[in-house]
Amino acid sequence: MWLVSGTASPPDSGARVREVVVTLALELSAALAIAAFVGLRRAGTTFNPLKPERATKLVTTGVYAISRNPIYLSLLLLLVAYAARLWALPAAAGPAVFVAYVTRFQIVPEERALEAKFGVAFTDYKRRVRQWI
């Protein structure tokens, strides 16, 4: 994102709004990540996204009742904060590229593995809770 944003500094106008957006995105990102990891820890299941077949429980409460992917959502918010900090239109593509990539190469395979492991419980969960927000 930094490479495509160019070398120009963000304009001074709107600096306060930009700082508020950055701060809110960072704080929400941290809160989501902590809540997601705590939920997985309390359930006694893995949070390794590379080994979804090792999951021992399907967590559907807490932040997992709002988003099926709160950890990826927290990473997206970090990228949104960084794009806002850079304040360059090309940098805004970073979060969009992240969503496309993570959905295709991580979430879809991960959800396939969880559906194979948890069956109807996972398909019901998918129907009730959105993938991102």
QUIUR-V74222 format. One record per run of one state. SS is the DSSP state (alpha for helix, beta for strand, coil for the rest). FROM is the first residue (numbers start at 1). LEN is the number of residues. Records with the same first field share a line. If there is no record, write none. Layout:
SS: FROM-LEN, FROM-LEN
//
This chain:
coil: 1-1, 6-9, 44-8, 55-7, 66-4, 87-2, 119-1, 129-5
alpha: 2-4, 15-29, 52-3, 62-4, 70-17, 89-30, 120-9
//
